[in-house]
């Protein structure tokens, strides 16, 4: 049973579930609203690769933030969010029976890989190592069927942010074995403690066969608009465009013009909210440690963390039940290729909700301790 269904059943049983969130949900500012209103009266340009204005704005942002010089005509494709972009990439670059090496825990990549008729080869990371990528494990996972390495940078669900040396090692490994590096960078705008997100594209001089998939849903509060993009070598973008023409023809112009306004307009409406996330992380991590649960690895990025729930029950079902009885809906660790003793929690909600989360966790620990013989 999925998290949403378990939470709904809990609600029907009379236990209200906390509205935990990850990415910010914000009212659109005036400059975005104005762009949307104007877009409804403009002709539809029908460009499969995306509005030239949007691709140009993305290229400008990549240069401003990371010093990358990207040709927006040849190397960018706008998609209906990152999930569609990733699915499009995998179905385009993979052949039946190919293997994709994936460090875990990780986001729900399994379905997209299997839809491409390929197979995932999972390489677990360890909590005692801060959930860092196991480089030796990646090397050992390479076989004659390996075609790509798929990263989540920053990692969802652990919040691990690979440093430059780790990314270099992954890229060099890909170069040695002729593998494509595919990176989902949807949470790039949420680094903490002075850490810096580094896109794999900055290492193209070491190995140019890299694809980045990302979304505007998180860093630009654009979840309802479903806008993302793929950055890839020209021959891959050409192939993606050919497939995309038959799948969706092009992305909607209204959300694309909204995205142009968000990328090129004032950022204060976003920055004020993003600046609160580190304090939210600390509130939740400190609260978990004080609740009686094991202190979690403090995420270096993102809006989520993995929590060891083994003190709440012996099985994932018991852990889930202990949390739901206290209004806490989580994703089971095993669903994200994490230990089945763990759950993923998000901390993007307001402080009132997060304080309720900590109280619920504390109560769950007390109840579980009281039920033990």
Protein Blocks (a to p, Z undefined) as FASTA:
>chain_A
ZZklmmmmmmmnopacddddfbdcddddfklmmmmmmmmmpccehpakbpfklmmmmmmm
mmmmnopacdfklmcccdebjklmmmmmmmmmpcehiacddddddddfklmmmmnopacd
dddddfkloopacfklmmmmpcfkbcbdcddddddfkopacdfklmmmmmmmmmmnopac
dddfklmmmcgehiacddfklmmmmomcbcddddfklmnopmmnopadddddfklmmmmm
mmmmmmnopacfklmmmmmmmmmmcfklmmmmmmmmmmmmmmmmmmmmmnopacddddfe
djddcddfklnocbfklmmmmmmmnopacddfklnopafkbccddfkbcfklmmmmmmmm
mmmmmmmmmmpZZ
